[in-house]
Amino acid sequence: MNILVVFPSELEARGFSATSVHTIETLVSGIGGFATMYNLTKYCVKNRPDFIIHAGICGSFDETLNLGDVVCVMIDQFADFGVIENGQWKTGFEMKLISSHKKPFTQGELVAPNNDIVPYPKVIAVTSQTITSTTKQQEELERKFHPAIETMEGAYVHYVCIQEDIPFVHIRAVSNTVGERDKTKWDIKTAIANLHEAINNVIANL
């Protein structure tokens, strides 16, 4: 099996190694949705993988998650696709810009279908190109989407994989609390170490 591991950044990819009977390749897609969608789509057109593991660090909304914890994203959502109207956030689906039931969406969500092979807690995520930094932003996202974590790339990987019918899983390790901008309170080192271990655990289950 040809497996592609997709990291958002060189920092998250650095030091990763896999020992497996499978063929493992890595792609550093770039931080943010635009880079991720372009580079992942370009890769898949040239070298279609049998399976994709999207892996990175993340911020957590969930107070029960500790720094370093690994989670499996079962649902991701575009949290910045829409409009603020009369002080309320309306999604692009609510605005009827696109259908919430047409592939790759399921009721407006991007659902990962292969989560049964991942031995980590299953969570809902949001993807936004604007990092949440205020209490108001955080409360609005929690009210609208009920996420456990936030990333800048995840929903774009879900979108490409579902559209292209490529099996995939999405795992993240918590490096910080959403809204916490003091990086002395983050733990990126532990998160990345745990993430790399988790990737190999997923590969072992394939």
Secondary structure, DSSP 8 states (H G I E B T S, - for coil): -EEEEEESSHHHHTT-----SSEEEEEE--SSHHHHHHHHHHHHHHS--SEEEEEEEEEE--TT--TT-EEEEEEE-BTTSEEEETTEEEETTTTTSS-SSSTT-BTTBEE-S-GGG--S-EEEEEE-SS---SHHHHHHHHHHH--SEEESSHHHHHHHHHHHT--EEEEEEEEEETT---GGG--HHHHHHHHHHHHHHHHHT-
